[in-house]
Amino acid sequence: MMILDGCFVLELFRKKAGIVPQHPDDPIFKTSYMKKILLSDLLLLENQLPWYVLESIFYLTASHRERADTSLVALALKFFGFSTIRSGAINPNIIPVNKHLLDLQRNNLLSSYASVVPEQTAWY
C-alpha cells in the first residue's frame, strides 16, 4: 500500500512541476477544489508516508536528467507552494532530514520564520 500511495504522490508532484504532462481531462487538476482536498489529505498525520519510502521510489523512477535537475524536496515544496500555510522564500538547501511530508512542511515553516525573525538579544 505504501508503494502505491508513494507512486501516486510522486506522480502528483511531477505533474504539478510539469515533468509529466497533465491530461486535459485529469479530474485532479481540472476540478478546482481537488487541490485543496489533496493538500489537506497529504498533511494529515495519519496519511504520512515515511520519507525514505518516497525518496526510494523517487530515485528508482526518476531519470538521470530529472535527478540532476531537481530533488524530491524541491518537487514537494513546489507542490505545497500554492498553499497558504507557507511563508517566505523556499530554500531546499536548508531543509534538514525529513521524516515525512508534514515534517518537510514544518521544517520549511521554521526555516522561513528563522530568516524573518532576527536573533533575540538578552535584556539584562
ROMAR-506837 format. One record per residue: x negated, y, z negated of N, C-alpha, C in turn; residue number from 1. Coordinates in steps of 0.02 Angstrom, whole numbers. Layout:
REM ROMAR-506837
- X | Y | Z | X | Y | Z | X | Y | Z | NUM
...
REM end
This chain:
REM ROMAR-506837
- -41 | -60 | 0 | 0 | 0 | 0 | -44 | 63 | 0 | 1
- -100 | 61 | -38 | -144 | 120 | -39 | -174 | 133 | 29 | 2
- -190 | 81 | 67 | -219 | 90 | 133 | -168 | 122 | 180 | 3
- -106 | 98 | 178 | -53 | 126 | 221 | -40 | 199 | 203 | 4
- -34 | 214 | 138 | -24 | 283 | 116 | -84 | 327 | 134 | 5
- -144 | 301 | 126 | -204 | 339 | 143 | -208 | 355 | 217 | 6
- -189 | 306 | 259 | -189 | 319 | 332 | -138 | 373 | 350 | 7
- -80 | 371 | 318 | -29 | 423 | 330 | -55 | 491 | 311 | 8
- -85 | 497 | 252 | -110 | 561 | 228 | -165 | 588 | 274 | 9
- -211 | 546 | 294 | -265 | 568 | 338 | -239 | 589 | 407 | 10
- -191 | 551 | 433 | -162 | 569 | 498 | -124 | 635 | 493 | 11
- -91 | 646 | 437 | -57 | 710 | 424 | -107 | 768 | 423 | 12
- -163 | 758 | 388 | -215 | 810 | 385 | -244 | 823 | 453 | 13
- -257 | 770 | 491 | -287 | 778 | 558 | -239 | 813 | 606 | 14
- -175 | 798 | 601 | -126 | 832 | 644 | -122 | 906 | 626 | 15
- -121 | 921 | 563 | -118 | 991 | 541 | -180 | 1030 | 564 | 16
- -238 | 997 | 563 | -301 | 1030 | 584 | -309 | 1032 | 660 | 17
- -266 | 997 | 697 | -271 | 997 | 770 | -320 | 946 | 797 | 18
- -345 | 902 | 756 | -391 | 850 | 779 | -353 | 796 | 818 | 19
- -294 | 780 | 794 | -250 | 732 | 827 | -190 | 772 | 854 | 20
- -171 | 761 | 917 | -115 | 800 | 944 | -49 | 783 | 910 | 21
- -7 | 834 | 902 | 59 | 826 | 873 | 109 | 814 | 929 | 22
- 153 | 766 | 919 | 207 | 754 | 967 | 258 | 809 | 959 | 23
- 286 | 835 | 1013 | 335 | 890 | 1006 | 396 | 873 | 965 | 24
- 415 | 809 | 963 | 474 | 788 | 925 | 456 | 758 | 857 | 25
- 396 | 769 | 834 | 375 | 743 | 769 | 416 | 776 | 714 | 26
- 456 | 737 | 677 | 501 | 768 | 627 | 463 | 801 | 569 | 27
- 402 | 780 | 557 | 364 | 810 | 503 | 347 | 883 | 518 | 28
- 328 | 897 | 579 | 309 | 965 | 597 | 366 | 1004 | 630 | 29
- 418 | 969 | 653 | 474 | 1002 | 685 | 524 | 1029 | 634 | 30
- 532 | 993 | 579 | 580 | 1013 | 527 | 546 | 1062 | 480 | 31
- 578 | 1119 | 470 | 546 | 1173 | 432 | 534 | 1156 | 359 | 32
- 579 | 1121 | 327 | 571 | 1106 | 255 | 527 | 1046 | 241 | 33
- 508 | 1008 | 292 | 470 | 946 | 281 | 400 | 960 | 254 | 34
- 368 | 1014 | 275 | 301 | 1030 | 250 | 302 | 1044 | 175 | 35
- 353 | 1079 | 152 | 358 | 1094 | 81 | 371 | 1030 | 41 | 36
- 412 | 986 | 67 | 425 | 922 | 33 | 362 | 880 | 30 | 37
- 326 | 876 | 85 | 264 | 838 | 86 | 212 | 867 | 38 | 38
- 207 | 933 | 36 | 160 | 965 | -9 | 176 | 947 | -81 | 39
- 239 | 952 | -100 | 256 | 937 | -170 | 248 | 862 | -184 | 40
- 263 | 819 | -137 | 253 | 747 | -147 | 180 | 729 | -153 | 41
- 138 | 760 | -113 | 66 | 745 | -116 | 34 | 769 | -180 | 42
- 65 | 817 | -214 | 36 | 843 | -276 | 67 | 813 | -339 | 43
- 115 | 768 | -332 | 143 | 734 | -390 | 90 | 686 | -418 | 44
- 84 | 685 | -484 | 34 | 643 | -516 | 44 | 569 | -500 | 45
- 107 | 547 | -498 | 120 | 476 | -486 | 106 | 456 | -413 | 46
- 96 | 504 | -369 | 82 | 488 | -299 | 9 | 494 | -280 | 47
- -35 | 504 | -328 | -106 | 515 | -313 | -141 | 451 | -293 | 48
- -176 | 455 | -237 | -220 | 401 | -215 | -290 | 417 | -239 | 49
- -328 | 367 | -259 | -397 | 381 | -279 | -436 | 413 | -222 | 50
- -478 | 461 | -239 | -516 | 498 | -188 | -561 | 451 | -148 | 51
- -590 | 401 | -181 | -635 | 357 | -144 | -597 | 315 | -92 | 52
- -532 | 302 | -103 | -492 | 267 | -52 | -484 | 311 | 9 | 53
- -464 | 374 | -2 | -456 | 421 | 54 | -522 | 432 | 91 | 54
- -575 | 440 | 52 | -641 | 452 | 82 | -664 | 391 | 123 | 55
- -653 | 332 | 97 | -673 | 271 | 133 | -635 | 264 | 199 | 56
- -569 | 276 | 196 | -529 | 272 | 258 | -550 | 327 | 306 | 57
- -564 | 386 | 280 | -586 | 441 | 323 | -650 | 423 | 361 | 58
- -699 | 397 | 326 | -763 | 381 | 359 | -758 | 320 | 403 | 59
- -711 | 275 | 390 | -701 | 218 | 434 | -664 | 236 | 498 | 60
- -622 | 287 | 495 | -581 | 305 | 553 | -605 | 366 | 591 | 61
- -650 | 405 | 562 | -673 | 466 | 595 | -727 | 451 | 646 | 62
- -726 | 489 | 700 | -779 | 483 | 749 | -842 | 518 | 722 | 63
- -898 | 505 | 755 | -961 | 537 | 734 | -955 | 613 | 739 | 64
- -921 | 636 | 791 | -913 | 708 | 801 | -870 | 738 | 746 | 65
- -816 | 703 | 728 | -772 | 729 | 676 | -808 | 732 | 609 | 66
- -848 | 681 | 594 | -886 | 681 | 531 | -937 | 738 | 530 | 67
- -965 | 755 | 588 | -1013 | 810 | 591 | -979 | 878 | 586 | 68
- -919 | 883 | 614 | -884 | 948 | 616 | -847 | 965 | 553 | 69
- -820 | 915 | 519 | -777 | 930 | 461 | -785 | 876 | 408 | 70
- -761 | 892 | 348 | -762 | 843 | 294 | -691 | 831 | 271 | 71
- -682 | 781 | 230 | -616 | 767 | 203 | -592 | 824 | 159 | 72
- -637 | 854 | 121 | -619 | 910 | 79 | -593 | 968 | 122 | 73
- -628 | 983 | 176 | -606 | 1037 | 220 | -539 | 1022 | 252 | 74
- -527 | 960 | 272 | -463 | 942 | 301 | -407 | 949 | 250 | 75
- -418 | 926 | 190 | -367 | 929 | 138 | -352 | 1002 | 120 | 76
- -404 | 1042 | 112 | -393 | 1112 | 94 | -359 | 1151 | 150 | 77
- -373 | 1130 | 212 | -339 | 1163 | 268 | -264 | 1145 | 267 | 78
- -248 | 1083 | 250 | -178 | 1064 | 245 | -143 | 1102 | 189 | 79
- -176 | 1106 | 132 | -146 | 1140 | 75 | -152 | 1216 | 81 | 80
- -185 | 1240 | 132 | -195 | 1312 | 141 | -132 | 1351 | 150 | 81
- -78 | 1320 | 175 | -17 | 1357 | 184 | 24 | 1362 | 120 | 82
- 2 | 1329 | 68 | 40 | 1331 | 5 | 30 | 1397 | -31 | 83
- 75 | 1412 | -75 | 70 | 1475 | -112 | 32 | 1467 | -177 | 84
- 12 | 1405 | -195 | -23 | 1396 | -258 | -98 | 1408 | -251 | 85
- -122 | 1415 | -189 | -194 | 1427 | -179 | -206 | 1502 | -178 | 86
- -259 | 1522 | -210 | -277 | 1593 | -208 | -351 | 1599 | -194 | 87
- -371 | 1652 | -163 | -441 | 1664 | -149 | -464 | 1626 | -87 | 88
- -526 | 1634 | -70 | -555 | 1602 | -11 | -572 | 1529 | -25 | 89
- -567 | 1488 | 26 | -583 | 1417 | 20 | -658 | 1409 | 32 | 90
- -691 | 1377 | -13 | -762 | 1362 | -6 | -771 | 1288 | -23 | 91
- -771 | 1244 | 28 | -777 | 1172 | 15 | -843 | 1152 | -18 | 92
- -893 | 1195 | -16 | -958 | 1177 | -44 | -959 | 1180 | -120 | 93
- -915 | 1218 | -151 | -917 | 1224 | -223 | -867 | 1177 | -258 | 94
- -832 | 1136 | -219 | -786 | 1088 | -248 | -826 | 1029 | -275 | 95
- -822 | 1015 | -340 | -858 | 957 | -367 | -825 | 892 | -346 | 96
- -852 | 836 | -370 | -824 | 771 | -353 | -751 | 768 | -375 | 97
- -709 | 744 | -331 | -638 | 743 | -344 | -615 | 673 | -361 | 98
- -563 | 669 | -402 | -533 | 606 | -420 | -475 | 588 | -374 | 99
- -439 | 640 | -351 | -382 | 633 | -306 | -363 | 702 | -279 | 100
- -311 | 705 | -238 | -292 | 769 | -206 | -271 | 822 | -256 | 101
- -237 | 802 | -308 | -217 | 850 | -359 | -278 | 880 | -394 | 102
- -328 | 839 | -406 | -390 | 863 | -436 | -426 | 911 | -388 | 103
- -424 | 897 | -323 | -453 | 943 | -274 | -419 | 1011 | -277 | 104
- -352 | 1012 | -281 | -316 | 1075 | -287 | -335 | 1111 | -351 | 105
- -341 | 1075 | -405 | -360 | 1105 | -469 | -430 | 1136 | -464 | 106
- -477 | 1098 | -436 | -545 | 1124 | -429 | -548 | 1185 | -384 | 107
- -507 | 1185 | -332 | -504 | 1242 | -286 | -477 | 1303 | -322 | 108
- -424 | 1294 | -362 | -397 | 1349 | -400 | -447 | 1376 | -451 | 109
- -481 | 1331 | -486 | -529 | 1353 | -536 | -589 | 1388 | -504 | 110
- -611 | 1364 | -446 | -668 | 1396 | -414 | -649 | 1465 | -387 | 111
- -588 | 1472 | -361 | -568 | 1538 | -337 | -556 | 1585 | -395 | 112
- -532 | 1560 | -451 | -522 | 1601 | -510 | -589 | 1624 | -538 | 113
- -639 | 1580 | -538 | -705 | 1597 | -564 | -738 | 1651 | -521 | 114
- -724 | 1651 | -457 | -755 | 1701 | -414 | -721 | 1770 | -421 | 115
- -659 | 1770 | -446 | -623 | 1833 | -454 | -635 | 1864 | -522 | 116
- -637 | 1822 | -575 | -644 | 1847 | -643 | -718 | 1855 | -659 | 117
- -739 | 1915 | -681 | -810 | 1924 | -698 | -827 | 1888 | -762 | 118
- -891 | 1881 | -773 | -916 | 1848 | -835 | -889 | 1885 | -896 | 119
- -870 | 1847 | -946 | -846 | 1877 | -1008 | -906 | 1902 | -1048 | 120
- -900 | 1961 | -1073 | -953 | 1988 | -1115 | -931 | 1985 | -1187 | 121
- -977 | 1972 | -1230 | -962 | 1967 | -1302 | -957 | 2037 | -1331 | 122
- -907 | 2048 | -1371 | -898 | 2111 | -1406 | -914 | 2100 | -1479 | 123
- -974 | 2121 | -1498 | -996 | 2111 | -1568 | -980 | 2171 | -1609 | 124
REM end
